[in-house]
Structure formats: structure tokens, C-alpha cells
Amino acid sequence: MPRSVNSVASRARRKKILKRTRGNFLSRKNVWTVAKNTYEKGLTYAYRDRKNKKRSFRALWIQRINAAARQYGMTYSQLMGRIAKQNIGLNRKVLADLAMNNPQAFEAIINSVK
């Protein structure tokens, strides 16, 4: 009896990876072993950078809040300490958005904690 190899499934598996590596340079898009390694490495980077993205945004928010707070003679550290002390429930994301898009509201927050 001949050996049965499920070539339909094998080809589908390879095509799926090769389709996802389209747009890569040289053999990374069409040589199976290279494409497979490229794809798996890309998934690793994607997983890692979903975590790093959160760090990057938090750092950006802090920089924006600090820049806005310094216009009113206060540092980021002082502002966040006073906000925590007065139990104002605004997180860094909201504060940074206010500082960028609604300076009057941000100024009101600054005046309330001074």
C-alpha cells in the first residue's frame, strides 16, 4: 500500500505562511524555510511590542503633562503628588489629552490643586 501524505494540508500550511510574508525582501517572501523563520520572528516582535507600546504611550503622556504643567510653574512630580493627595480621579492619559486639546480645562485642574 502506498504511503499517504496529506499534500493538500501541507501545501495549504505553506501557502498560508507565504501569503503572510508577502512584501518582504528577496527570499524572505518566497523561500519556505526563510519565510517561515521571518514570520515566526515577526510574531515574536509583535508580542513584545504590544507590551512596549504601553510603556511608550505612558512616557509620552508624562512628557506632555510635564510640559503643560511647567507653563503654570509646576513640575510633573508636584502636579501628580497634589492630584493624588486631593483624590482627583484623572489618569495620565486623560491629563495629557486635556493638556494638548483643552488647555483651559487643564489650567482649571492646575488652579484647583494649587
Residue pairs with C-beta under 8 A, 6 or more apart in sequence:
14 32
17 32
17 35
17 36
17 39
18 29
18 30
18 32
18 35
20 39
21 28
21 29
21 35
21 38
21 39
22 29
23 29
24 35
24 38
27 34
27 35
28 34
28 35
28 38
29 35
57 93
58 92
60 96
61 92
61 93
61 95
61 96
62 76
62 92
62 96
64 96
64 99
64 100
65 76
65 79
65 80
65 92
65 95
65 96
65 99
66 75
66 76
67 99
68 99
68 100
68 103
68 106
69 75
69 76
69 78
69 79
69 99
69 110
72 107
72 110
74 110
74 114
79 110
79 113
82 113
82 114
83 90
83 95
83 109
83 113
86 112
86 113
88 109
88 112
88 113
90 98
90 109
95 106
95 109
98 105
98 106
98 109
99 106
